[in-house]
Amino acid sequence: MSLQEQIIAELGVKPAINVEEEVRKRVDFLKSYVKNAGASGLLIAISGGIDSAVTAGLCKRATDELTQEGNQEYKTLGVFQPYGEQADIADSYAVAKAFDLKYTVETNIEEAVNEIALEVEHSLKNIGVNQHISIPGKGNVKARVRMVMQYALAFEQNLLVVGTDHASEAITGFYTKWGDGAVDITPLTSLNKRQVRQLASYLGVPQSILDKAPSAGLWEGQTDEKELGISYDDNSDYLEGKTIRPEVQEKLERMYVKTAHKRNQIPGI
């Protein structure tokens, strides 16, 4: 078995999907997990990107169906988490409107992130390293502060935190460990980015989100494809078992091996 075949098998990606069946399967997955956990619903951080938009749509369907089937209300809480002023915050609100989310809240993380960054710089200075926190380092702080806020809100309301990671992110390790990678449940796990887009069209994600360049939004001008140096088309082709340029395949496989620690359980002895 080639490394490509091993990666596809591990991540569970299909070469083609039936969108309606995939939506049904993932909604049922969320419903079952909520009921078994004795939770009151789901929390999804809505960034304004396509992954969180699709996840929000799945969550809302799941909690609506649970409410209709039972004798209590199950909620989907949409959380908007800008750092200061977020240029595309309107897209987050557009997702909430498109899926008729009854419960939403905006929590600005700027002050908390800046306080942590300052403390990191003081600590570095104390050990003889006189430097500002790096841009990627501060980006990781942002992701982890967002997750702290999500879990605090979820705890107070007996909700499960839902993640947006999928196979195209998993293969490259393109998420922050214990940040956006720290969640209770991930309904997009075995989909590549192309397939996520297919679900987005089916669910009715706003066109403005379908058209925008994917970005983690951790610093100004950041886009996924620019940072990775690999297009999502090539990434998705690889995960569907297609032949791509050798240099791109080699880069993807190097990333996969290098980021294994993000996908594996914590090692111990």
C-alpha positions as CSV (number, residue, x, y, z in Angstrom):
1,M,0.0,0.0,0.0
2,S,1.4,3.4,-1.0
3,L,1.6,6.3,1.5
4,Q,-1.1,8.0,-0.3
5,E,-3.4,5.0,0.1
6,Q,-2.5,4.8,3.8
7,I,-3.3,8.5,4.4
8,I,-6.6,8.2,2.6
9,A,-7.6,5.1,4.6
10,E,-6.6,6.7,7.9
11,L,-8.5,9.9,7.2
12,G,-11.5,8.0,5.7
13,V,-12.0,10.1,2.6
14,K,-14.2,8.8,-0.2
15,P,-13.3,9.6,-3.8
16,A,-16.9,10.9,-4.3
17,I,-19.8,11.5,-2.0
18,N,-23.6,11.6,-2.1
19,V,-24.2,15.0,-0.5
20,E,-27.7,14.3,0.8
21,E,-26.5,11.1,2.4
22,E,-23.5,12.7,4.0
23,V,-25.6,15.5,5.5
24,R,-28.0,12.9,6.9
25,K,-25.2,10.8,8.4
26,R,-23.5,13.8,10.0
27,V,-26.7,15.2,11.5
28,D,-27.5,11.8,13.0
29,F,-24.0,11.5,14.3
30,L,-24.4,14.9,16.2
31,K,-27.8,13.9,17.5
32,S,-26.6,10.6,18.8
33,Y,-23.6,12.2,20.5
34,V,-25.7,14.9,22.2
35,K,-28.2,12.4,23.5
36,N,-25.6,10.0,24.8
37,A,-23.7,12.8,26.5
38,G,-26.8,14.1,28.2
39,A,-26.0,17.5,26.8
40,S,-28.4,20.3,26.1
41,G,-27.1,21.2,22.7
42,L,-24.1,22.3,20.7
43,L,-21.7,25.3,20.5
44,I,-20.1,26.3,17.3
45,A,-17.7,29.1,16.8
46,I,-18.7,30.8,13.5
47,S,-15.6,32.5,12.0
48,G,-17.2,33.6,8.7
49,G,-15.5,30.9,6.8
50,I,-17.0,27.9,4.9
51,D,-16.0,25.2,7.4
52,S,-17.7,26.8,10.4
53,A,-20.7,27.7,8.2
54,V,-21.3,24.1,7.1
55,T,-20.8,22.9,10.7
56,A,-23.3,25.5,12.0
57,G,-25.8,24.3,9.4
58,L,-25.4,20.6,10.5
59,C,-25.6,21.6,14.2
60,K,-28.8,23.6,13.7
61,R,-30.4,20.7,11.9
62,A,-29.4,18.3,14.6
63,T,-30.7,20.4,17.5
64,D,-33.9,21.2,15.7
65,E,-34.6,17.6,15.1
66,L,-33.8,16.6,18.7
67,T,-36.2,19.3,19.9
68,Q,-38.9,18.1,17.7
69,E,-38.4,14.5,18.7
70,G,-38.2,15.1,22.5
71,N,-39.8,17.0,25.3
72,Q,-37.1,19.7,25.8
73,E,-35.4,22.4,23.8
74,Y,-31.9,21.6,22.4
75,K,-29.9,24.7,21.3
76,T,-27.2,25.5,18.9
77,L,-25.2,28.4,20.2
78,G,-23.3,30.4,17.6
79,V,-20.2,32.2,19.0
80,F,-18.5,35.1,17.1
81,Q,-14.9,35.7,18.3
82,P,-13.3,38.7,16.6
83,Y,-9.9,40.0,17.6
84,G,-10.6,43.7,17.8
85,E,-12.3,44.7,14.6
86,Q,-12.9,41.8,12.2
87,A,-13.3,43.0,8.6
88,D,-15.6,40.1,7.6
89,I,-17.6,39.8,10.8
90,A,-20.7,40.4,8.7
91,D,-20.2,36.9,7.2
92,S,-20.5,35.4,10.7
93,Y,-23.8,37.1,11.2
94,A,-24.9,36.1,7.7
95,V,-24.4,32.4,8.6
96,A,-26.4,32.8,11.8
97,K,-29.2,34.5,9.8
98,A,-29.1,31.9,7.0
99,F,-29.6,29.0,9.5
100,D,-32.0,30.9,11.7
101,L,-29.8,30.6,14.9
102,K,-31.9,31.7,17.9
103,Y,-28.9,31.9,20.2
104,T,-25.7,33.8,19.3
105,V,-23.1,35.8,21.2
106,E,-20.0,37.9,20.3
107,T,-17.0,37.6,22.5
108,N,-14.0,39.8,21.6
109,I,-10.7,38.2,22.4
110,E,-8.4,41.1,21.9
111,E,-7.8,42.2,25.5
112,A,-7.2,38.7,26.8
113,V,-4.8,37.8,23.9
114,N,-2.8,41.0,24.3
115,E,-2.5,40.5,28.1
116,I,-1.2,36.9,27.5
117,A,1.2,38.2,24.7
118,L,2.6,40.8,27.1
119,E,3.1,38.2,29.8
120,V,4.9,35.9,27.4
121,E,7.3,38.8,26.4
122,H,8.0,39.6,30.1
123,S,8.7,35.9,30.7
124,L,11.0,35.7,27.7
125,K,12.9,38.8,29.0
126,N,13.3,37.2,32.4
127,I,15.2,34.3,30.7
128,G,17.4,36.6,28.6
129,V,15.4,36.5,25.4
130,N,14.5,40.1,24.5
131,Q,12.0,39.8,21.7
132,H,8.3,40.4,20.9
133,I,6.0,37.4,20.6
134,S,6.1,36.1,17.0
135,I,3.2,36.6,14.6
136,P,2.5,32.8,14.4
137,G,3.0,32.5,18.2
138,K,0.4,35.2,18.8
139,G,-1.8,33.5,16.3
140,N,-1.7,30.3,18.4
141,V,-2.6,32.3,21.5
142,K,-5.6,33.7,19.6
143,A,-6.8,30.2,18.7
144,R,-6.3,28.9,22.3
145,V,-8.1,31.9,23.9
146,R,-11.0,31.3,21.6
147,M,-11.2,27.7,22.7
148,V,-11.0,28.7,26.4
149,M,-14.0,31.0,25.9
150,Q,-15.9,28.4,24.0
151,Y,-15.5,25.8,26.7
152,A,-16.4,28.3,29.5
153,L,-19.6,29.1,27.7
154,A,-20.3,25.5,26.9
155,F,-19.7,24.4,30.5
156,E,-22.2,26.9,31.9
157,Q,-24.9,25.7,29.5
158,N,-24.2,22.0,29.3
159,L,-23.3,22.2,25.6
160,L,-20.8,20.3,23.5
161,V,-18.1,22.2,21.6
162,V,-18.1,21.3,17.9
163,G,-15.0,21.5,15.7
164,T,-14.7,22.3,12.1
165,D,-11.5,20.3,11.2
166,H,-11.7,18.1,8.1
167,A,-9.3,15.8,6.2
168,S,-7.7,18.6,4.1
169,E,-6.6,20.3,7.3
170,A,-5.7,17.0,9.0
171,I,-3.3,15.9,6.3
172,T,-1.3,19.2,6.7
173,G,-1.8,19.7,10.4
174,F,-3.3,23.0,9.6
175,Y,-4.9,23.8,12.9
176,T,-3.6,24.9,16.4
177,K,-3.0,22.1,18.8
178,W,-5.2,22.7,21.9
179,G,-6.8,25.6,20.0
180,D,-9.2,25.0,17.2
181,G,-8.1,21.4,17.3
182,A,-9.4,21.0,20.9
183,V,-13.1,20.1,20.6
184,D,-15.7,17.5,21.7
185,I,-16.8,16.3,18.3
186,T,-16.0,16.9,14.7
187,P,-18.7,16.2,12.0
188,L,-16.5,17.0,9.0
189,T,-13.6,14.7,9.8
190,S,-13.6,12.5,6.7
191,L,-14.4,15.2,4.1
192,N,-11.9,17.0,2.0
193,K,-12.2,20.7,1.3
194,R,-13.9,20.2,-2.1
195,Q,-16.5,18.0,-0.4
196,V,-17.1,20.5,2.4
197,R,-17.9,23.0,-0.4
198,Q,-20.4,20.6,-1.8
199,L,-22.2,20.4,1.5
200,A,-22.0,24.2,1.8
201,S,-23.9,24.6,-1.5
202,Y,-26.5,22.0,-0.5
203,L,-27.1,23.5,3.0
204,G,-27.5,27.0,1.7
205,V,-24.3,28.7,3.0
206,P,-24.3,32.4,1.9
207,Q,-22.7,33.1,-1.5
208,S,-20.3,35.6,0.0
209,I,-18.7,32.8,2.1
210,L,-18.6,30.4,-0.8
211,D,-16.7,33.0,-2.9
212,K,-14.1,34.1,-0.3
213,A,-10.5,32.8,0.0
214,P,-10.2,30.3,2.9
215,S,-8.4,31.8,5.9
216,A,-7.8,31.0,9.6
217,G,-7.9,34.7,10.2
218,L,-5.0,34.6,12.7
219,W,-3.2,37.6,11.2
220,E,-3.9,40.3,8.5
221,G,-3.7,39.0,5.0
222,Q,-3.4,35.4,6.0
223,T,-4.9,32.8,3.6
224,D,-4.7,29.0,4.0
225,E,-3.3,28.3,0.5
226,K,-0.7,31.1,0.7
227,E,0.6,29.9,4.0
228,L,0.6,26.2,3.0
229,G,1.9,26.7,-0.5
230,I,-0.6,24.1,-1.7
231,S,-4.0,24.6,-3.3
232,Y,-7.1,23.0,-1.9
233,D,-7.7,21.6,-5.4
234,D,-4.4,19.7,-5.3
235,N,-5.0,18.7,-1.6
236,S,-8.5,17.4,-2.4
237,D,-7.3,15.6,-5.6
238,Y,-4.7,13.8,-3.5
239,L,-7.2,12.7,-0.9
240,E,-9.5,11.4,-3.6
241,G,-6.7,9.1,-4.9
242,K,-5.9,11.1,-8.0
243,T,-2.4,11.8,-9.4
244,I,-1.0,15.2,-8.7
245,R,2.4,16.8,-9.4
246,P,5.2,14.9,-7.7
247,E,6.6,17.9,-5.9
248,V,3.1,18.8,-4.5
249,Q,2.6,15.2,-3.4
250,E,6.0,15.1,-1.7
251,K,5.2,18.3,0.2
252,L,1.8,17.1,1.3
253,E,3.3,13.8,2.6
254,R,6.1,15.6,4.4
255,M,3.5,17.8,6.2
256,Y,1.5,14.7,7.1
257,V,4.5,13.0,8.7
258,K,5.7,16.1,10.4
259,T,2.3,16.9,12.0
260,A,1.6,13.3,13.2
261,H,1.8,14.6,16.8
262,K,-1.3,16.7,16.2
263,R,-3.4,13.7,15.1
264,N,-2.1,11.2,17.6
265,Q,-3.1,10.6,21.2
266,I,-0.8,12.0,23.8
267,P,2.1,9.6,24.2
268,G,3.0,8.1,27.5
269,I,4.9,5.4,29.1
